[in-house]
Amino acid sequence: PESLYPRGASAVVADVRRNETSPLSRLKTLNYLNNLLARRAARAAGADEALFLNTRGDVAEGAASNVFIVRGRELLTPPASAGALPGIARATVLELAPTLGLTPRESTLTLDSIRTADEAFLTNSLMEVLPLVRLDGAPIAGGRPGSATQSLRAAYRALVSSTPASVHNDVGT
């Protein structure tokens, strides 16, 4: 909902691990049962999203989103090899980052790196860029959306609203 953007979203860690070694972890399929169950458990716990760890204990992705953190002027997100499913919104944010003075980089993320980040946010084509301000009930970066996240969200929205519908249809969005 629109009310989440000014205050930010919360996430909990999912009980299920993402198997980053499976070829299925890199494919968009119709088998999202683990994602649905994790999201349902997150909502039951009062959170907006569930984060999946991979078999090594690193952050892979959200149940319905990709995960990013900002540390200084670096924008970090887990690589596909960690179990992240690279989406269109993720790719768009990685392309927009340099225009806002951020250096995008795929990097291993741990729960601690999210907890101690300057900012954190989630992306997908529907939520666009959503600030992540709480993890397992603890605030991230003071529990408030950060300026880099807000700038990326504005740039993302401007790009999406200026793109003709025919382009979206051509790429299957």
Secondary structure by P-SEA (a helix, b strand, c coil): ccccccbbbbbbbbcccccccccccccccccaaaaaaaaaaaaaacccbbbbbcccccccccccbbbbbbcccbbbbbcccccccccaaaaaaaaacccccbbbbbccccaaaaaaccccccccccccbbbbccccccccccccccaaaaaaaaaaaaaaaaccaaaaaaacc
